Each structure stands twice: as C-alpha cells, then as structure tokens.
Amino acid sequence: KYNTFNIDQIWRETFGHVISNYTTKVNFYKGTLTVYISSSPLKQELSLTKENVIAKLNANLKYKKVRELVIR
C-alpha cells in the first residue's frame, strides 16, 4: 500500500496538475506501472511517448524502477 501511494504521489508531482486531473488510478507491481486515464486523447499521447514518461518517472524515483508502462 505504501509503494502504491508513493508512486501515485510521484506520478502527480512529475506530470503536473493537468494530467493529474485525468488520472483516476495508479498501480505499481513488479516493475510495471499501470495508469488509468479518463481522457482518450491524453491516453494516446502518453502511449506514443512511453519511453520519455518512464525516463521521467525513474529520474524521480529512489528505489523502485519502472520497466514497463501500461495506460488504460
């Protein structure tokens, strides 16, 4: 539970207020980050830039490293 809260907080800090408003849920399990987004255009944009999103998150994380990103 702590890791999920921590990764959710880091997601929201990293990508700001606008993306946070469309983020409904964030899960992290065994290197895979699953993000639930309520906006279809935003889902598409994040899907196209997965490598950059993962790089930004890993730069802000201390211990757990994101290896894969799933956007739903």
C-alpha positions as CSV (number, residue, x, y, z in Angstrom):
1,K,0.0,0.0,0.0
2,Y,2.8,2.4,0.8
3,N,4.5,1.9,-2.5
4,T,1.2,2.5,-4.4
5,F,0.7,5.7,-2.5
6,N,4.3,6.8,-3.1
7,I,4.2,6.0,-6.8
8,D,0.8,7.8,-7.2
9,Q,2.2,10.9,-5.5
10,I,5.4,10.9,-7.7
11,W,3.2,10.4,-10.8
12,R,1.2,13.5,-9.9
13,E,4.2,15.6,-9.0
14,T,6.1,14.6,-12.1
15,F,3.4,15.3,-14.6
16,G,1.6,18.2,-13.0
17,H,-1.9,19.4,-12.3
18,V,-3.4,18.9,-15.8
19,I,-2.5,15.2,-16.2
20,S,-3.3,14.5,-12.6
21,N,-6.9,15.7,-13.1
22,Y,-7.4,13.0,-15.8
23,T,-5.6,10.3,-13.8
24,T,-8.1,8.1,-11.9
25,K,-5.8,5.4,-10.6
26,V,-2.1,4.4,-10.5
27,N,-0.8,0.9,-9.7
28,F,2.8,-0.4,-9.5
29,Y,3.6,-4.1,-9.4
30,K,6.9,-5.8,-10.2
31,G,8.3,-3.0,-12.4
32,T,5.0,-2.4,-14.3
33,L,3.2,0.9,-13.8
34,T,-0.4,0.8,-14.7
35,V,-2.0,4.3,-15.1
36,Y,-5.8,4.8,-15.6
37,I,-6.5,7.9,-17.6
38,S,-10.0,9.2,-18.2
39,S,-9.2,11.2,-21.4
40,S,-8.7,9.3,-24.7
41,P,-6.5,11.9,-26.4
42,L,-4.3,12.0,-23.3
43,K,-4.1,8.2,-23.4
44,Q,-2.9,8.3,-27.0
45,E,-0.3,11.0,-26.3
46,L,1.1,9.1,-23.3
47,S,1.2,5.9,-25.3
48,L,3.2,7.5,-28.0
49,T,5.8,8.8,-25.6
50,K,6.1,5.9,-23.2
51,E,9.9,5.9,-23.2
52,N,10.0,9.5,-22.1
53,V,7.4,9.0,-19.4
54,I,9.3,6.1,-18.0
55,A,12.6,8.1,-18.0
56,K,11.0,11.0,-16.2
57,L,9.5,8.7,-13.5
58,N,12.7,6.8,-13.0
59,A,14.6,10.1,-12.5
60,N,12.2,11.0,-9.6
61,L,12.0,7.5,-8.0
62,K,14.5,6.5,-5.4
63,Y,14.1,2.7,-5.1
64,K,11.6,1.1,-7.4
65,K,12.3,1.4,-11.1
66,V,9.6,1.4,-13.7
67,R,10.4,-1.0,-16.5
68,E,7.0,-1.1,-18.3
69,L,4.1,1.4,-18.6
70,V,0.5,0.3,-19.3
71,I,-2.0,3.1,-19.9
72,R,-5.7,2.2,-19.6
